[in-house]
Amino acid sequence: MEQLEHNTGLVLEGGGMRGVFTCGVLDAMMKHERWFPYVVAVSAGACNGLSYVSRQPRRARYSNIDLLRKYGYISLKNLILKGSIFNAALLYERFPNDILPFDYEAYEENPAEFEMVVTNCLTGRAEYLSEKHDRRRLMAIAKASSSLPYVAQITMVDHKPMLDGGIVDSIPVQHAIERGHTMNVVVMTRNKGYRSSERDVKIPRLFYGEFPRLRVALSRRVEEYNRQLEMVERMEQWGEVVVIRPQRPMEVDRICRDVDKLERLYEEGFREGESFCERYTI
């Protein structure tokens, strides 16, 4: 078994419901007690990372699969009536505080540092936020990090308008390095060799007209994501990161509601997490 250096960071990509893969990986890590001193996560990765830092196995899986089946919290009705395709009140208020209690105390007492990536709508730049004391702010950051453009409302954090961190920094491995973690384990939600075939387009003022720098960031989103994918694969080849990723092309999209597909993706993530734990210790 290979020993990773003690200061190794854990980087969690987002991807909406593709993040169910990450749920499986993190559950395997918790099973085998692979605890990282630093975690930086984006969007769905941030939400799933919370349950890892609070050390609550299967909580994220239950939220993403079982409670989706029960509550159907992804719908066009939500988008039309509430401005978000996800039922944000259910996900960030009722789930952690009532239906699926989040262990705030365990999270706060965990010495590991946990950062979530958001996009500042005013600057068009990524911010990396952490919180271990103010529980309302913690959930606001998680909500902001997962607020997908166009299908979710802007979330205010520290009186600043924020959206999904993946707009600017989908795979924040460079940030982890800048924080002093020269070796990182990166959990991806795309198979090796994937590149987005979408085309970047100039965002009209009809969308986010009051946030010109956000529109610039959105207009460069695909190019930046593909550049990051190339960077991670290059770093993997050089032995600078360990990557855990799906082995086959993704059949789950960002807003997938098919719980059978999600269950298969979770199981794939768990298998890949088990393989990692069989090979590496910290």
VEXVEX-69578 format. One record per residue (C-alpha): x, y, z; residue number from 1. Coordinates in nm, 3 decimals, always signed. Last residue first. Layout:
+---------+---------+---------+-----+
:      c1 :      c2 :      c3 : num :
+---------+---------+---------+-----+
:       X :       Y :       Z : NUM :
...
+---------+---------+---------+-----+
This chain:
+---------+---------+---------+-----+
:      c1 :      c2 :      c3 : num :
+---------+---------+---------+-----+
:  -0.264 :  +0.876 :  +0.437 : 282 :
:  -0.323 :  +0.533 :  +0.285 : 281 :
:  -0.337 :  +0.438 :  -0.081 : 280 :
:  -0.393 :  +0.125 :  -0.292 : 279 :
:  -0.689 :  -0.049 :  -0.129 : 278 :
:  -0.837 :  +0.290 :  -0.044 : 277 :
:  -0.829 :  +0.396 :  -0.411 : 276 :
:  -0.995 :  +0.074 :  -0.522 : 275 :
:  -1.265 :  +0.122 :  -0.259 : 274 :
:  -1.330 :  +0.474 :  -0.386 : 273 :
:  -1.361 :  +0.343 :  -0.741 : 272 :
:  -1.612 :  +0.084 :  -0.622 : 271 :
:  -1.808 :  +0.347 :  -0.425 : 270 :
:  -1.818 :  +0.578 :  -0.726 : 269 :
:  -1.951 :  +0.300 :  -0.947 : 268 :
:  -2.216 :  +0.222 :  -0.685 : 267 :
:  -2.321 :  +0.587 :  -0.677 : 266 :
:  -2.344 :  +0.595 :  -1.056 : 265 :
:  -2.565 :  +0.287 :  -1.060 : 264 :
:  -2.794 :  +0.442 :  -0.798 : 263 :
:  -2.812 :  +0.766 :  -0.994 : 262 :
:  -2.915 :  +0.582 :  -1.308 : 261 :
:  -3.189 :  +0.405 :  -1.114 : 260 :
:  -3.291 :  +0.734 :  -0.949 : 259 :
:  -3.366 :  +0.899 :  -1.284 : 258 :
:  -3.404 :  +1.267 :  -1.189 : 257 :
:  -3.096 :  +1.397 :  -1.371 : 256 :
:  -3.033 :  +1.771 :  -1.335 : 255 :
:  -2.662 :  +1.788 :  -1.415 : 254 :
:  -2.661 :  +1.489 :  -1.647 : 253 :
:  -2.621 :  +1.119 :  -1.570 : 252 :
:  -2.510 :  +0.878 :  -1.843 : 251 :
:  -2.142 :  +0.965 :  -1.795 : 250 :
:  -1.890 :  +0.797 :  -2.022 : 249 :
:  -1.716 :  +0.503 :  -1.857 : 248 :
:  -1.442 :  +0.467 :  -1.597 : 247 :
:  -1.578 :  +0.733 :  -1.363 : 246 :
:  -1.299 :  +0.928 :  -1.190 : 245 :
:  -1.051 :  +0.916 :  -0.903 : 244 :
:  -0.736 :  +1.111 :  -0.988 : 243 :
:  -0.408 :  +1.107 :  -0.797 : 242 :
:  -0.216 :  +1.429 :  -0.851 : 241 :
:  +0.143 :  +1.535 :  -0.919 : 240 :
:  +0.249 :  +1.206 :  -1.077 : 239 :
:  +0.350 :  +1.365 :  -1.407 : 238 :
:  +0.074 :  +1.184 :  -1.595 : 237 :
:  -0.177 :  +1.297 :  -1.334 : 236 :
:  -0.055 :  +1.656 :  -1.371 : 235 :
:  -0.114 :  +1.636 :  -1.746 : 234 :
:  -0.460 :  +1.487 :  -1.696 : 233 :
:  -0.542 :  +1.761 :  -1.446 : 232 :
:  -0.422 :  +2.037 :  -1.680 : 231 :
:  -0.618 :  +1.900 :  -1.976 : 230 :
:  -0.938 :  +1.895 :  -1.771 : 229 :
:  -0.863 :  +2.247 :  -1.651 : 228 :
:  -0.826 :  +2.374 :  -2.007 : 227 :
:  -1.154 :  +2.202 :  -2.101 : 226 :
:  -1.327 :  +2.385 :  -1.815 : 225 :
:  -1.177 :  +2.722 :  -1.913 : 224 :
:  -1.282 :  +2.690 :  -2.275 : 223 :
:  -1.634 :  +2.585 :  -2.174 : 222 :
:  -1.683 :  +2.873 :  -1.928 : 221 :
:  -1.550 :  +3.161 :  -2.133 : 220 :
:  -1.885 :  +3.333 :  -2.205 : 219 :
:  -1.996 :  +3.266 :  -1.847 : 218 :
:  -1.694 :  +3.456 :  -1.713 : 217 :
:  -1.769 :  +3.751 :  -1.941 : 216 :
:  -2.133 :  +3.747 :  -1.830 : 215 :
:  -2.019 :  +3.752 :  -1.467 : 214 :
:  -1.807 :  +4.057 :  -1.544 : 213 :
:  -2.109 :  +4.235 :  -1.691 : 212 :
:  -2.329 :  +4.177 :  -1.383 : 211 :
:  -2.633 :  +4.407 :  -1.409 : 210 :
:  -2.744 :  +4.242 :  -1.733 : 209 :
:  -2.739 :  +3.896 :  -1.577 : 208 :
:  -2.909 :  +3.743 :  -1.882 : 207 :
:  -3.088 :  +3.972 :  -2.127 : 206 :
:  -2.753 :  +4.147 :  -2.161 : 205 :
:  -2.653 :  +3.876 :  -2.408 : 204 :
:  -2.389 :  +3.615 :  -2.314 : 203 :
:  -2.122 :  +3.583 :  -2.582 : 202 :
:  -2.099 :  +3.219 :  -2.680 : 201 :
:  -1.872 :  +2.933 :  -2.575 : 200 :
:  -1.932 :  +2.618 :  -2.771 : 199 :
:  -2.028 :  +2.283 :  -2.623 : 198 :
:  -1.815 :  +1.981 :  -2.709 : 197 :
:  -1.692 :  +1.947 :  -2.350 : 196 :
:  -1.381 :  +1.733 :  -2.326 : 195 :
:  -1.365 :  +1.384 :  -2.179 : 194 :
:  -1.031 :  +1.203 :  -2.201 : 193 :
:  -1.067 :  +1.031 :  -1.866 : 192 :
:  -1.428 :  +0.995 :  -1.755 : 191 :
:  -1.617 :  +1.284 :  -1.600 : 190 :
:  -1.722 :  +1.346 :  -1.239 : 189 :
:  -1.372 :  +1.398 :  -1.103 : 188 :
:  -1.236 :  +1.334 :  -0.753 : 187 :
:  -0.888 :  +1.486 :  -0.729 : 186 :
:  -0.636 :  +1.360 :  -0.474 : 185 :
:  -0.376 :  +1.627 :  -0.416 : 184 :
:  -0.001 :  +1.670 :  -0.365 : 183 :
:  +0.150 :  +2.020 :  -0.340 : 182 :
:  -0.093 :  +2.121 :  -0.068 : 181 :
:  +0.041 :  +2.463 :  +0.030 : 180 :
:  -0.265 :  +2.681 :  -0.019 : 179 :
:  -0.141 :  +2.764 :  -0.369 : 178 :
:  -0.151 :  +2.392 :  -0.448 : 177 :
:  -0.514 :  +2.371 :  -0.334 : 176 :
:  -0.596 :  +2.673 :  -0.551 : 175 :
:  -0.442 :  +2.500 :  -0.852 : 174 :
:  -0.653 :  +2.191 :  -0.780 : 173 :
:  -0.976 :  +2.390 :  -0.794 : 172 :
:  -1.157 :  +2.177 :  -1.054 : 171 :
:  -1.461 :  +2.374 :  -1.175 : 170 :
:  -1.306 :  +2.715 :  -1.118 : 169 :
:  -1.488 :  +2.999 :  -1.297 : 168 :
:  -1.849 :  +2.892 :  -1.358 : 167 :
:  -1.791 :  +2.591 :  -1.133 : 166 :
:  -1.821 :  +2.811 :  -0.826 : 165 :
:  -2.197 :  +2.829 :  -0.873 : 164 :
:  -2.341 :  +3.175 :  -0.803 : 163 :
:  -2.283 :  +3.461 :  -0.558 : 162 :
:  -2.424 :  +3.809 :  -0.496 : 161 :
:  -2.240 :  +3.983 :  -0.208 : 160 :
:  -2.393 :  +4.081 :  +0.127 : 159 :
:  -2.162 :  +3.836 :  +0.309 : 158 :
:  -2.319 :  +3.561 :  +0.100 : 157 :
:  -2.624 :  +3.640 :  -0.115 : 156 :
:  -2.747 :  +3.363 :  -0.341 : 155 :
:  -2.836 :  +3.420 :  -0.706 : 154 :
:  -3.138 :  +3.216 :  -0.805 : 153 :
:  -3.107 :  +2.886 :  -0.985 : 152 :
:  -3.172 :  +2.763 :  -1.340 : 151 :
:  -2.983 :  +3.027 :  -1.544 : 150 :
:  -2.651 :  +2.974 :  -1.364 : 149 :
:  -2.629 :  +2.676 :  -1.128 : 148 :
:  -2.652 :  +2.771 :  -0.761 : 147 :
:  -2.442 :  +2.493 :  -0.606 : 146 :
:  -2.165 :  +2.711 :  -0.459 : 145 :
:  -2.429 :  +2.959 :  -0.346 : 144 :
:  -2.623 :  +2.692 :  -0.155 : 143 :
:  -2.309 :  +2.563 :  +0.015 : 142 :
:  -2.211 :  +2.920 :  +0.107 : 141 :
:  -2.559 :  +2.991 :  +0.244 : 140 :
:  -2.546 :  +2.665 :  +0.441 : 139 :
:  -2.226 :  +2.773 :  +0.616 : 138 :
:  -2.358 :  +3.126 :  +0.667 : 137 :
:  -2.657 :  +2.987 :  +0.857 : 136 :
:  -2.432 :  +2.770 :  +1.069 : 135 :
:  -2.196 :  +3.048 :  +1.176 : 134 :
:  -1.897 :  +2.883 :  +1.345 : 133 :
:  -1.686 :  +2.665 :  +1.112 : 132 :
:  -1.709 :  +2.856 :  +0.784 : 131 :
:  -1.494 :  +2.844 :  +0.471 : 130 :
:  -1.499 :  +3.040 :  +0.147 : 129 :
:  -1.293 :  +3.020 :  -0.169 : 128 :
:  -1.387 :  +3.298 :  -0.410 : 127 :
:  -1.391 :  +3.266 :  -0.787 : 126 :
:  -1.400 :  +3.569 :  -1.011 : 125 :
:  -1.668 :  +3.742 :  -1.218 : 124 :
:  -1.615 :  +4.052 :  -1.004 : 123 :
:  -1.976 :  +4.143 :  -0.928 : 122 :
:  -2.122 :  +3.793 :  -0.965 : 121 :
:  -1.871 :  +3.645 :  -0.720 : 120 :
:  -1.839 :  +3.280 :  -0.816 : 119 :
:  -1.834 :  +3.030 :  -0.531 : 118 :
:  -1.585 :  +2.761 :  -0.426 : 117 :
:  -1.620 :  +2.582 :  -0.094 : 116 :
:  -1.331 :  +2.544 :  +0.149 : 115 :
:  -1.294 :  +2.282 :  +0.423 : 114 :
:  -1.000 :  +2.279 :  +0.664 : 113 :
:  -0.966 :  +1.961 :  +0.869 : 112 :
:  -0.968 :  +2.010 :  +1.248 : 111 :
:  -1.314 :  +1.848 :  +1.276 : 110 :
:  -1.486 :  +2.011 :  +1.574 : 109 :
:  -1.713 :  +2.229 :  +1.360 : 108 :
:  -1.822 :  +1.938 :  +1.140 : 107 :
:  -1.884 :  +1.712 :  +1.439 : 106 :
:  -2.092 :  +1.987 :  +1.602 : 105 :
:  -2.288 :  +2.065 :  +1.287 : 104 :
:  -2.399 :  +1.705 :  +1.244 : 103 :
:  -2.641 :  +1.760 :  +0.956 : 102 :
:  -2.989 :  +1.634 :  +1.029 : 101 :
:  -3.170 :  +1.465 :  +0.740 : 100 :
:  -3.534 :  +1.577 :  +0.772 :  99 :
:  -3.491 :  +1.855 :  +1.028 :  98 :
:  -3.202 :  +2.101 :  +1.019 :  97 :
:  -2.990 :  +1.974 :  +0.730 :  96 :
:  -3.284 :  +1.869 :  +0.508 :  95 :
:  -3.532 :  +2.142 :  +0.604 :  94 :
:  -3.304 :  +2.439 :  +0.541 :  93 :
:  -3.059 :  +2.387 :  +0.256 :  92 :
:  -3.229 :  +2.122 :  +0.044 :  91 :
:  -3.594 :  +2.194 :  +0.122 :  90 :
:  -3.559 :  +2.570 :  +0.096 :  89 :
:  -3.355 :  +2.530 :  -0.223 :  88 :
:  -3.614 :  +2.325 :  -0.412 :  87 :
:  -3.395 :  +2.276 :  -0.719 :  86 :
:  -3.500 :  +2.415 :  -1.059 :  85 :
:  -3.474 :  +2.761 :  -0.908 :  84 :
:  -3.684 :  +3.072 :  -0.968 :  83 :
:  -3.952 :  +2.978 :  -0.715 :  82 :
:  -4.268 :  +2.924 :  -0.921 :  81 :
:  -4.128 :  +2.859 :  -1.268 :  80 :
:  -3.805 :  +2.689 :  -1.162 :  79 :
:  -3.977 :  +2.484 :  -0.892 :  78 :
:  -4.238 :  +2.371 :  -1.145 :  77 :
:  -3.957 :  +2.276 :  -1.382 :  76 :
:  -3.860 :  +2.015 :  -1.127 :  75 :
:  -3.583 :  +1.885 :  -0.900 :  74 :
:  -3.700 :  +1.829 :  -0.538 :  73 :
:  -3.886 :  +1.510 :  -0.620 :  72 :
:  -3.960 :  +1.460 :  -0.248 :  71 :
:  -3.943 :  +1.082 :  -0.200 :  70 :
:  -3.727 :  +0.976 :  -0.496 :  69 :
:  -3.500 :  +1.275 :  -0.446 :  68 :
:  -3.490 :  +1.182 :  -0.077 :  67 :
:  -3.360 :  +0.835 :  -0.154 :  66 :
:  -3.110 :  +0.940 :  -0.421 :  65 :
:  -2.924 :  +1.265 :  -0.352 :  64 :
:  -3.003 :  +1.305 :  +0.017 :  63 :
:  -2.953 :  +0.939 :  +0.104 :  62 :
:  -2.625 :  +0.934 :  -0.086 :  61 :
:  -2.509 :  +1.249 :  +0.092 :  60 :
:  -2.587 :  +1.094 :  +0.431 :  59 :
:  -2.427 :  +0.763 :  +0.337 :  58 :
:  -2.146 :  +0.807 :  +0.590 :  57 :
:  -2.168 :  +1.111 :  +0.822 :  56 :
:  -1.816 :  +1.225 :  +0.908 :  55 :
:  -1.899 :  +1.597 :  +0.938 :  54 :
:  -1.616 :  +1.661 :  +0.688 :  53 :
:  -1.754 :  +1.391 :  +0.456 :  52 :
:  -2.112 :  +1.516 :  +0.490 :  51 :
:  -1.996 :  +1.867 :  +0.394 :  50 :
:  -1.804 :  +1.728 :  +0.099 :  49 :
:  -2.127 :  +1.614 :  -0.065 :  48 :
:  -2.262 :  +1.968 :  -0.064 :  47 :
:  -1.931 :  +2.112 :  -0.181 :  46 :
:  -1.892 :  +1.851 :  -0.455 :  45 :
:  -2.239 :  +1.945 :  -0.576 :  44 :
:  -2.101 :  +2.297 :  -0.635 :  43 :
:  -1.724 :  +2.299 :  -0.590 :  42 :
:  -1.498 :  +2.150 :  -0.326 :  41 :
:  -1.173 :  +2.217 :  -0.142 :  40 :
:  -1.072 :  +1.969 :  +0.127 :  39 :
:  -0.771 :  +1.993 :  +0.359 :  38 :
:  -0.646 :  +1.762 :  +0.635 :  37 :
:  -0.767 :  +1.451 :  +0.448 :  36 :
:  -0.928 :  +1.155 :  +0.622 :  35 :
:  -0.916 :  +0.805 :  +0.476 :  34 :
:  -1.101 :  +0.612 :  +0.741 :  33 :
:  -1.173 :  +0.299 :  +0.532 :  32 :
:  -1.551 :  +0.335 :  +0.551 :  31 :
:  -1.514 :  +0.713 :  +0.528 :  30 :
:  -1.316 :  +0.681 :  +0.207 :  29 :
:  -1.573 :  +0.441 :  +0.064 :  28 :
:  -1.851 :  +0.688 :  +0.150 :  27 :
:  -1.648 :  +0.965 :  -0.014 :  26 :
:  -1.618 :  +0.775 :  -0.342 :  25 :
:  -1.988 :  +0.687 :  -0.346 :  24 :
:  -2.098 :  +1.044 :  -0.283 :  23 :
:  -1.850 :  +1.159 :  -0.550 :  22 :
:  -2.035 :  +0.953 :  -0.811 :  21 :
:  -2.356 :  +1.118 :  -0.690 :  20 :
:  -2.185 :  +1.440 :  -0.802 :  19 :
:  -2.315 :  +1.376 :  -1.152 :  18 :
:  -2.636 :  +1.521 :  -1.005 :  17 :
:  -2.492 :  +1.872 :  -1.039 :  16 :
:  -2.142 :  +1.861 :  -1.185 :  15 :
:  -1.903 :  +1.953 :  -0.906 :  14 :
:  -1.536 :  +1.859 :  -0.873 :  13 :
:  -1.395 :  +1.763 :  -0.533 :  12 :
:  -1.030 :  +1.830 :  -0.447 :  11 :
:  -0.872 :  +1.648 :  -0.150 :  10 :
:  -0.539 :  +1.775 :  -0.021 :   9 :
:  -0.228 :  +1.578 :  +0.074 :   8 :
:  -0.046 :  +1.720 :  +0.379 :   7 :
:  +0.025 :  +1.379 :  +0.533 :   6 :
:  +0.208 :  +1.254 :  +0.226 :   5 :
:  +0.042 :  +0.960 :  +0.056 :   4 :
:  +0.159 :  +0.615 :  +0.164 :   3 :
:  +0.131 :  +0.342 :  -0.099 :   2 :
:  +0.000 :  +0.000 :  +0.000 :   1 :
+---------+---------+---------+-----+
